[in-house]
Amino acid sequence: MLGLLFLTAGCSQRIKVPINRMMSPEAIGKGAEVSYRNTGYSQGVLQFTNNDTNNPLILSTVQNNEFYLGLGISENADLFVRVPEESSSLVGLKVQVLGAPAKAGANGHNLAFTLAMGSERDEFNDVFTIDLKSDVRDYSLIHGYRTNPFVMYYDGVSLTNFRFRGSVKGATGLNSNSIDYEAQNILGAFAGVILGKHDLHLTVELGGQVIRWTNTEQGSFQHFGLAVTGGW
């Protein structure tokens, strides 16, 4: 499993920010879980009109995959790693402050918060060869209500800060070879349902996001996400 984690942590990044969360408010409860996700991202495409590197980003949504690994370090706390495809990986902590862990499958309300951060570097081709470094800080609050051992409804909000800095390689005629885009206080909201027990379950979620990049008008995006998770 650790080998898979190190392998996927090297996935390339772009100016993409995940829209979906796909996270339960329940901690694992001293164990582990692995999740494969198909989720939505807001995407900012670089453009070099008038030979500038600080033009507005062209915003859209795309659908990509994500790998998630959670490790239950106590009854109410998990360490986790999120590795989104072509976006920035995150290492974080989830702490459950209300309710029982997932292994208990107990009915009732659940509440958790998450703290995560990431920083990585990548080079890719997009008109020119681009070298980018990303820095991410992410926070969320997740509420859920389990109606029985096989069904949980959840919702929550998130706040994220992204910054991409880098350079254009091997290009001539540009006014600058520097790239610097920042999106502060990205607001997210999400709601979904988890079907199944801790050892195997399906998550379906609708997520929304309000984001504003440097020199770019504010955008609002929504997307459905799906995840299959196995735990032990």
Backbone bond lengths (Angstrom), bond angles and torsions (degrees), N, CA, C in turn:
res aa  C-N    CA-C-N  psi(-1)  N-CA   C-N-CA  omega(-1)  CA-C   N-CA-C  phi
1 M - - - 1.456 - - 1.523 111.64 -
2 L 1.349 117.25 -42.68 1.451 120.41 178.90 1.518 110.77 -63.95
3 G 1.339 116.54 -34.82 1.459 119.95 177.02 1.518 110.97 -62.93
4 L 1.343 117.02 -41.02 1.449 121.42 177.51 1.517 110.89 -63.93
5 L 1.326 116.65 -39.82 1.450 121.06 178.79 1.517 111.01 -61.48
6 F 1.332 118.34 -48.33 1.452 121.30 -179.20 1.518 111.07 -64.45
7 L 1.320 116.95 -33.86 1.455 121.11 -179.49 1.526 110.69 -68.91
8 T 1.323 116.98 -45.89 1.456 120.07 -176.43 1.521 111.74 -76.86
9 A 1.328 118.49 -23.99 1.463 120.50 -179.61 1.519 111.53 -64.46
10 G 1.319 118.53 -15.46 1.444 121.63 179.33 1.520 113.39 -90.07
11 C 1.340 118.68 8.18 1.459 120.78 -178.90 1.530 110.12 -60.86
12 S 1.327 115.41 146.44 1.459 119.85 -176.03 1.525 111.21 -72.30
13 Q 1.330 115.99 157.01 1.448 121.56 -178.60 1.521 110.02 -117.93
14 R 1.315 115.79 157.54 1.454 123.51 172.86 1.523 106.32 -137.00
15 I 1.336 117.19 -173.68 1.462 118.88 175.66 1.521 106.87 -84.76
16 K 1.318 115.04 74.98 1.458 123.11 -177.89 1.532 109.08 -130.67
17 V 1.325 115.10 140.13 1.464 121.40 -179.74 1.528 108.66 -127.71
18 P 1.338 119.20 123.09 1.475 120.67 179.59 1.524 112.06 -59.31
19 I 1.320 116.61 138.15 1.463 123.02 175.15 1.523 110.52 -92.61
20 N 1.327 116.72 -42.15 1.469 121.18 -178.16 1.520 111.83 -86.05
21 R 1.343 115.63 153.03 1.465 123.00 -179.74 1.524 111.83 -105.71
22 M 1.312 117.02 -50.57 1.462 122.96 178.12 1.528 112.38 59.28
23 M 1.338 117.58 37.63 1.463 121.16 -178.51 1.518 111.25 -119.50
24 S 1.308 115.83 132.45 1.459 122.27 176.24 1.525 110.13 -79.98
25 P 1.346 118.34 150.15 1.458 120.36 173.40 1.522 112.88 -76.63
26 E 1.344 116.98 -7.57 1.462 119.86 179.71 1.526 110.96 -87.09
27 A 1.302 117.34 132.27 1.460 121.23 169.27 1.531 108.76 -70.37
28 I 1.310 116.81 160.80 1.467 120.61 -178.33 1.523 110.96 -66.97
29 G 1.319 116.00 -46.81 1.459 120.67 -175.94 1.520 111.75 92.09
30 K 1.330 117.30 60.77 1.471 123.65 178.91 1.530 111.35 57.96
31 G 1.291 116.07 77.63 1.452 123.44 179.30 1.513 109.12 -176.55
32 A 1.309 116.70 -150.45 1.457 121.50 179.77 1.520 109.61 -152.01
33 E 1.336 115.56 159.69 1.454 120.93 173.39 1.523 109.35 -148.90
34 V 1.317 115.11 148.74 1.455 122.47 177.70 1.519 107.53 -127.28
35 S 1.331 116.13 136.99 1.454 120.30 -175.42 1.518 110.42 -133.39
36 Y 1.341 115.09 137.24 1.459 122.20 170.14 1.520 107.45 -108.54
37 R 1.341 116.52 128.36 1.455 120.66 -172.79 1.517 111.71 -127.70
38 N 1.311 115.81 146.94 1.448 123.04 171.17 1.529 106.30 -120.83
39 T 1.329 116.61 108.52 1.458 120.77 -167.27 1.525 111.43 -133.99
40 G 1.346 114.90 172.43 1.453 121.93 -179.88 1.520 112.04 -97.09
41 Y 1.335 114.96 150.04 1.458 122.53 178.15 1.527 108.84 -134.45
42 S 1.336 116.88 144.03 1.463 119.49 164.14 1.521 107.14 -86.18
43 Q 1.336 115.63 137.97 1.457 120.84 -174.01 1.524 110.19 -124.15
44 G 1.324 115.76 133.74 1.455 121.41 174.48 1.513 109.81 -111.54
45 V 1.331 116.79 118.42 1.465 121.48 -178.93 1.527 109.05 -98.05
46 L 1.328 116.47 129.83 1.461 121.89 178.31 1.526 110.45 -69.76
47 Q 1.316 116.16 142.21 1.461 120.82 172.79 1.528 108.81 -134.03
48 F 1.326 116.45 148.97 1.466 121.66 -171.56 1.529 111.69 -121.40
49 T 1.335 116.53 40.19 1.453 122.32 177.10 1.525 110.23 -58.81
50 N 1.349 116.65 139.37 1.468 122.75 -179.56 1.529 112.29 57.43
51 N 1.335 115.54 26.03 1.470 121.84 177.01 1.524 113.37 63.43
52 D 1.341 116.82 23.35 1.464 121.34 179.33 1.528 110.51 -98.27
53 T 1.332 116.00 152.12 1.468 121.44 176.12 1.528 111.92 -107.64
54 N 1.343 116.77 8.02 1.473 119.98 -179.36 1.515 112.06 -120.97
55 N 1.340 117.25 26.82 1.465 120.85 176.43 1.534 110.65 -68.49
56 P 1.336 117.21 162.05 1.472 119.08 174.72 1.529 110.92 -58.37
57 L 1.322 115.67 143.62 1.458 120.43 174.64 1.530 109.73 -74.22
58 I 1.320 116.77 146.07 1.462 121.56 173.16 1.527 107.27 -87.83
59 L 1.328 116.61 113.12 1.463 121.26 -172.01 1.527 111.83 -95.26
60 S 1.322 115.32 143.89 1.460 122.20 176.82 1.526 107.91 -161.52
61 T 1.335 116.75 -179.68 1.459 121.16 173.54 1.524 109.33 -116.06
62 V 1.321 115.64 147.61 1.458 121.95 176.02 1.523 108.12 -136.18
63 Q 1.314 115.67 164.68 1.451 122.39 178.56 1.518 108.63 -116.45
64 N 1.339 116.42 124.67 1.463 121.74 -179.04 1.526 110.12 -137.60
65 N 1.314 115.35 178.70 1.461 121.68 179.49 1.526 111.16 -100.02
66 E 1.327 114.77 163.20 1.466 120.83 176.97 1.527 109.12 -148.25
67 F 1.331 115.23 143.35 1.460 122.30 173.90 1.524 108.29 -108.18
68 Y 1.356 116.09 138.56 1.474 121.10 -179.75 1.519 108.99 -132.89
69 L 1.306 116.64 133.45 1.463 123.28 174.29 1.515 109.06 -126.89
70 G 1.334 117.06 125.59 1.452 121.92 176.81 1.513 111.03 -120.37
71 L 1.317 116.86 137.53 1.467 123.35 178.92 1.520 108.80 -122.99
72 G 1.338 116.81 118.53 1.462 120.57 179.27 1.517 110.88 -78.69
73 I 1.326 116.68 108.10 1.465 120.64 -177.19 1.525 112.06 -91.70
74 S 1.327 116.86 -12.82 1.465 122.09 174.00 1.520 107.53 -157.90
75 E 1.319 117.78 -179.19 1.458 121.06 179.87 1.520 112.48 -63.07
76 N 1.332 117.55 -27.35 1.472 119.39 -175.56 1.521 113.82 -127.70
77 A 1.340 119.19 19.33 1.460 120.73 -179.56 1.529 111.20 -143.82
78 D 1.330 116.27 137.64 1.467 123.26 177.70 1.521 110.21 -124.91
79 L 1.311 116.34 143.03 1.456 122.19 161.48 1.523 107.26 -93.94
80 F 1.331 117.27 141.30 1.464 118.31 -179.49 1.519 111.36 -142.20
81 V 1.339 114.03 157.56 1.462 122.56 174.43 1.518 107.86 -128.85
82 R 1.329 116.88 127.02 1.462 122.81 174.06 1.520 108.23 -111.26
83 V 1.325 117.04 127.12 1.467 121.69 179.67 1.529 108.10 -123.11
84 P 1.348 117.71 87.65 1.463 120.40 178.31 1.529 110.46 -75.63
85 E 1.319 115.79 145.93 1.457 120.67 177.35 1.532 110.12 -67.67
86 E 1.339 116.73 127.11 1.459 123.48 177.83 1.529 112.70 56.89
87 S 1.324 117.26 32.63 1.455 121.91 172.36 1.523 106.88 -142.24
88 S 1.328 116.68 -173.99 1.458 120.99 -172.68 1.520 112.09 -88.53
89 S 1.318 116.69 131.21 1.463 121.87 177.76 1.524 110.32 -70.85
90 L 1.336 115.36 151.17 1.458 121.80 -178.66 1.523 110.28 -129.20
91 V 1.319 116.13 140.46 1.460 123.19 170.82 1.520 106.83 -116.31
92 G 1.347 117.38 129.40 1.448 118.16 -173.15 1.512 114.67 -149.77
93 L 1.325 113.80 -179.86 1.466 123.65 -179.83 1.516 108.57 -128.21
94 K 1.332 116.49 131.22 1.465 122.01 172.58 1.513 108.50 -113.62
95 V 1.328 116.49 129.35 1.467 122.19 -179.73 1.527 108.77 -122.85
96 Q 1.321 116.42 122.14 1.470 121.81 177.86 1.524 108.69 -90.57
97 V 1.331 115.85 124.25 1.466 120.78 -176.71 1.522 112.68 -108.29
98 L 1.342 117.39 -7.50 1.461 121.53 178.44 1.516 108.64 -147.50
99 G 1.341 115.92 134.89 1.446 120.62 176.66 1.518 114.14 96.92
100 A 1.333 115.15 177.05 1.463 122.17 -177.50 1.533 110.02 -97.16
101 P 1.342 118.21 158.42 1.472 120.58 178.76 1.515 112.52 -67.64
102 A 1.344 115.15 167.77 1.465 121.35 -174.72 1.520 112.27 -59.61
103 K 1.316 118.31 -37.54 1.461 121.37 -177.37 1.526 112.38 -61.57
104 A 1.343 116.89 -26.57 1.463 120.00 -179.74 1.520 111.94 -75.50
105 G 1.347 117.27 -31.83 1.470 120.43 -179.43 1.512 113.20 60.87
106 A 1.340 117.37 32.66 1.457 121.58 -173.95 1.527 111.76 -83.06
107 N 1.338 116.74 140.54 1.461 121.21 177.58 1.523 110.38 -68.63
108 G 1.364 115.03 154.03 1.457 119.58 175.14 1.514 113.15 122.57
109 H 1.334 114.76 -175.05 1.461 122.46 -176.73 1.526 111.64 -79.78
110 N 1.342 114.85 148.64 1.454 122.67 175.72 1.519 109.18 -136.57
111 L 1.331 116.36 148.44 1.466 121.21 179.61 1.521 109.00 -146.97
112 A 1.335 116.11 135.18 1.463 121.03 179.75 1.522 109.50 -146.84
113 F 1.332 115.64 158.90 1.464 120.57 171.05 1.520 108.66 -127.83
114 T 1.329 115.94 154.47 1.462 121.26 179.34 1.522 110.07 -128.20
115 L 1.333 114.82 147.81 1.458 123.74 174.08 1.521 106.72 -131.30
116 A 1.327 118.02 130.42 1.460 119.91 -177.66 1.520 110.38 -149.08
117 M 1.336 115.78 156.30 1.459 121.02 177.15 1.517 109.55 -150.21
118 G 1.327 115.33 161.08 1.452 120.02 178.29 1.511 110.75 -158.99
119 S 1.316 116.32 154.89 1.461 122.63 176.80 1.519 107.76 -156.78
120 E 1.341 117.22 126.12 1.453 119.61 179.15 1.523 110.36 -157.34
121 R 1.310 115.56 171.71 1.468 122.16 -176.55 1.521 109.44 -130.01
122 D 1.359 115.90 146.91 1.454 120.41 -179.05 1.521 110.09 -154.03
123 E 1.329 115.80 152.56 1.459 122.24 175.02 1.521 108.73 -123.77
124 F 1.336 117.21 133.52 1.456 120.86 -179.69 1.525 109.52 -149.28
125 N 1.328 116.43 167.07 1.458 122.55 -179.70 1.520 110.20 -103.10
126 D 1.339 116.22 127.25 1.458 122.74 178.42 1.528 106.25 -151.86
127 V 1.261 122.79 90.89 1.466 126.38 -167.58 1.519 109.60 66.46
128 F 1.355 116.60 -59.13 1.455 122.44 173.65 1.533 108.92 -117.49
129 T 1.318 116.14 175.45 1.461 120.41 172.37 1.527 108.57 -82.06
130 I 1.322 116.45 122.65 1.460 122.46 -173.92 1.528 109.65 -113.45
131 D 1.317 116.18 131.02 1.463 122.45 173.37 1.525 107.20 -112.09
132 L 1.341 116.85 117.54 1.463 121.24 -176.02 1.513 111.91 -126.40
133 K 1.328 115.39 142.45 1.463 122.39 171.28 1.520 107.41 -117.85
134 S 1.330 116.35 133.88 1.462 120.39 -179.71 1.522 110.83 -114.94
135 D 1.328 114.98 147.97 1.463 122.80 171.83 1.515 107.81 -132.62
136 V 1.338 116.48 131.31 1.465 121.79 -173.99 1.521 109.93 -133.27
137 R 1.339 115.48 140.25 1.459 122.69 169.37 1.521 106.87 -131.50
138 D 1.334 116.95 132.79 1.460 120.22 -171.47 1.530 110.45 -140.15
139 Y 1.339 115.50 137.64 1.465 122.07 -179.52 1.533 108.65 -138.26
140 S 1.325 116.84 143.68 1.463 119.05 177.06 1.523 110.87 -150.26
141 L 1.325 114.78 157.47 1.465 123.76 174.88 1.523 106.59 -126.73
142 I 1.345 116.92 126.18 1.466 121.56 -172.64 1.528 109.84 -125.56
143 H 1.324 116.03 127.68 1.471 122.22 176.08 1.518 109.02 -114.23
144 G 1.314 117.42 145.86 1.449 120.68 176.81 1.515 111.90 -147.30
145 Y 1.334 115.22 160.17 1.463 120.56 175.07 1.523 107.98 -136.66
146 R 1.326 115.97 118.73 1.462 121.37 179.03 1.526 108.88 -94.26
147 T 1.337 115.33 120.07 1.458 120.31 -178.88 1.520 112.40 -87.49
148 N 1.344 117.00 -26.48 1.457 122.66 175.57 1.531 107.24 -161.29
149 P 1.334 119.84 175.44 1.465 120.97 -175.89 1.530 114.54 -60.85
150 F 1.343 117.84 -12.94 1.466 120.56 -175.28 1.530 114.42 -112.60
151 V 1.336 118.70 -4.43 1.463 120.56 -175.81 1.527 110.72 -137.45
152 M 1.350 116.11 127.14 1.465 121.55 171.58 1.524 109.45 -133.83
153 Y 1.322 115.85 131.82 1.461 122.12 171.71 1.521 108.08 -100.33
154 Y 1.323 116.57 139.63 1.469 118.86 -178.36 1.524 110.69 -142.34
155 D 1.337 115.45 160.73 1.465 122.06 176.13 1.519 107.49 -155.60
156 G 1.310 115.92 166.19 1.451 118.23 -179.52 1.512 113.23 -179.16
157 V 1.338 114.40 179.44 1.461 122.46 179.21 1.528 108.28 -134.20
158 S 1.339 114.95 157.33 1.460 119.53 -179.16 1.524 110.57 -142.77
159 L 1.334 115.16 159.23 1.461 122.96 176.44 1.522 106.85 -137.68
160 T 1.339 117.12 126.70 1.458 121.36 -173.71 1.522 110.37 -135.63
161 N 1.331 116.09 142.17 1.460 122.46 173.55 1.527 108.83 -119.58
162 F 1.341 116.69 127.24 1.458 122.93 179.13 1.523 109.62 -123.16
163 R 1.335 115.78 142.85 1.465 119.96 169.95 1.525 109.10 -142.91
164 F 1.329 115.27 130.25 1.460 122.06 175.90 1.525 108.56 -116.28
165 R 1.312 116.66 121.64 1.464 122.15 176.35 1.520 109.04 -126.56
166 G 1.329 116.79 143.53 1.456 118.32 179.81 1.504 112.25 -179.91
167 S 1.328 115.48 -156.91 1.458 120.55 -175.21 1.518 110.28 -148.72
168 V 1.338 114.08 159.07 1.454 122.60 174.18 1.525 107.54 -97.46
169 K 1.331 116.25 128.01 1.463 120.73 -176.79 1.526 111.09 -103.34
170 G 1.316 115.43 138.94 1.459 121.12 171.77 1.502 115.46 68.63
171 A 1.342 118.65 17.85 1.465 121.39 -179.27 1.519 110.22 -100.66
172 T 1.322 116.66 145.64 1.460 121.28 176.07 1.524 108.68 -121.79
173 G 1.320 115.60 150.31 1.456 120.74 177.00 1.509 115.21 91.50
174 L 1.323 119.19 -6.32 1.459 121.05 178.40 1.526 110.22 -80.64
175 N 1.330 116.37 148.27 1.456 120.84 178.67 1.525 112.06 -68.85
176 S 1.341 116.20 -25.19 1.458 122.22 178.40 1.515 108.27 -155.11
177 N 1.320 116.31 153.60 1.469 118.43 175.87 1.523 111.62 -104.76
178 S 1.340 117.24 9.59 1.463 121.45 -177.62 1.523 111.30 -96.17
179 I 1.347 115.60 143.22 1.461 123.10 175.95 1.524 108.27 -125.29
180 D 1.327 116.50 131.46 1.467 120.58 -179.61 1.522 108.65 -150.29
181 Y 1.331 116.77 104.86 1.460 122.81 178.16 1.515 109.71 -125.16
182 E 1.325 115.27 136.57 1.461 121.28 -176.79 1.518 109.39 -134.42
183 A 1.333 116.15 141.17 1.466 122.22 173.47 1.524 107.50 -130.44
184 Q 1.318 116.00 105.66 1.455 121.59 -177.95 1.529 110.32 -95.72
185 N 1.331 115.19 143.92 1.467 122.38 173.91 1.535 112.23 54.14
186 I 1.343 115.50 51.30 1.454 121.05 173.69 1.532 108.12 -67.38
187 L 1.313 117.57 121.62 1.460 121.55 -178.02 1.520 110.33 -93.45
188 G 1.311 116.39 131.66 1.453 121.30 177.78 1.519 111.23 -128.61
189 A 1.318 116.25 151.02 1.466 122.49 174.06 1.522 107.21 -142.97
190 F 1.321 116.67 148.05 1.460 120.27 -174.45 1.521 110.00 -155.12
191 A 1.337 115.25 154.85 1.460 121.68 176.30 1.513 107.79 -153.38
192 G 1.335 115.81 143.69 1.450 118.54 -177.64 1.515 112.88 -164.43
193 V 1.326 114.25 -174.24 1.460 121.01 178.47 1.523 108.48 -135.47
194 I 1.330 116.48 141.01 1.461 123.66 177.27 1.525 107.45 -112.54
195 L 1.333 115.88 123.26 1.461 122.03 -176.52 1.526 109.60 -114.93
196 G 1.321 116.84 119.73 1.456 121.04 -179.53 1.509 111.87 120.81
197 K 1.332 115.91 179.54 1.458 121.81 -179.61 1.523 109.92 -101.81
198 H 1.337 115.83 179.86 1.460 120.72 -173.91 1.521 113.02 -57.44
199 D 1.324 117.82 -38.62 1.466 119.67 -174.20 1.524 113.42 -70.78
200 L 1.345 118.47 -25.57 1.461 121.71 176.55 1.525 108.93 -159.57
201 H 1.329 117.56 120.47 1.457 119.29 178.97 1.525 111.78 -150.94
202 L 1.326 114.63 158.98 1.455 124.07 179.32 1.520 108.99 -112.64
203 T 1.346 116.33 136.11 1.458 121.85 177.23 1.523 109.73 -118.10
204 V 1.346 115.67 132.65 1.460 122.26 175.08 1.522 107.41 -122.91
205 E 1.337 116.82 130.02 1.465 119.30 -172.46 1.521 111.60 -142.98
206 L 1.335 115.84 145.05 1.458 123.14 167.53 1.522 107.49 -111.17
207 G 1.338 116.24 122.59 1.455 121.13 179.85 1.512 111.27 -119.09
208 G 1.325 116.32 152.49 1.460 122.82 176.65 1.515 110.58 -133.25
209 Q 1.325 116.11 156.94 1.465 120.53 -174.54 1.526 109.91 -151.12
210 V 1.340 115.87 139.51 1.460 122.86 171.10 1.518 106.91 -118.08
211 I 1.357 116.88 121.35 1.461 120.48 -171.42 1.529 109.76 -138.98
212 R 1.336 115.36 143.27 1.464 120.62 176.44 1.523 109.73 -138.54
213 W 1.326 115.76 113.53 1.459 122.17 178.43 1.529 110.67 -89.28
214 T 1.331 116.14 160.43 1.454 122.84 174.99 1.534 110.19 -50.75
215 N 1.355 116.09 133.38 1.468 122.83 176.55 1.531 113.23 60.18
216 T 1.320 118.42 19.19 1.464 122.45 -174.59 1.527 109.77 -131.99
217 E 1.324 117.26 139.38 1.456 120.72 178.38 1.525 110.95 -66.18
218 Q 1.315 116.17 151.77 1.465 122.05 179.65 1.514 111.27 -62.18
219 G 1.338 115.50 141.02 1.456 120.89 177.70 1.514 111.68 -126.95
220 S 1.331 116.73 149.16 1.461 122.82 176.69 1.520 108.49 -122.96
221 F 1.341 116.03 133.51 1.461 120.19 -174.10 1.523 109.99 -138.44
222 Q 1.352 115.65 150.31 1.461 122.10 175.84 1.524 108.19 -134.74
223 H 1.345 114.73 151.45 1.462 118.04 179.18 1.524 110.33 -161.98
224 F 1.357 115.85 145.56 1.457 121.53 172.23 1.527 109.54 -87.70
225 G 1.332 115.67 145.42 1.451 121.04 176.29 1.517 111.25 -131.06
226 L 1.322 115.63 152.94 1.467 122.84 177.39 1.515 108.97 -130.50
227 A 1.331 116.34 144.66 1.464 120.31 178.03 1.521 109.64 -146.01
228 V 1.337 114.96 141.48 1.460 122.67 172.76 1.525 106.98 -115.05
229 T 1.330 117.00 127.20 1.458 121.81 -173.14 1.527 111.09 -129.32
230 G 1.310 115.68 135.93 1.456 121.75 172.74 1.520 110.46 -119.69
231 G 1.320 117.11 141.39 1.465 120.30 -177.61 1.522 112.06 -138.72
232 W 1.319 115.30 164.78 1.462 121.06 177.16 1.519 110.16 -153.77
